[in-house]
Amino acid sequence: MPEPPDLPQGTLDLLMLQVIAAGPIHGYAIAQRLQQLSKDVVQVPEGSLYPALHRLEKRGLLAAVWKLSETGRQSKFYRLTPKGKRQLGAQSSNWLRLTNAIGLILKAAGGSR
């Protein structure tokens, strides 16, 4: 199985915001959901996940509360703030515009590999 690709800088934040937008969720479940939705291509180690969550919370994009998870353990559940929803919309638009432009360049270049 090939090694998972490195995510471009800033992409992890966008992906995490998108998963959290579906509703309150704890950190480990965010990582699991990203892996599931990407068919195992996106795998986020704890050493990247939790610092990113803390950074997003510090920037006011996420709010968190402690409560019991489905395993019965106390976990921090994250949700988007209004600022986080605006940021997700802006980042999503930018990402779609960029990936479309990259696709156009690859197509024009013959898509050679």
Secondary structure, DSSP 8 states (H G I E B T S, - for coil): --------TTHHHHHHHHHHTTS-EEHHHHHHHHHHHTTTS----HHHHHHHHHHHHHTTSEEEEEEE-TTSSEEEEEEE-HHHHHHHHHHHHHHHHHHHHHHHHHHHTTT--
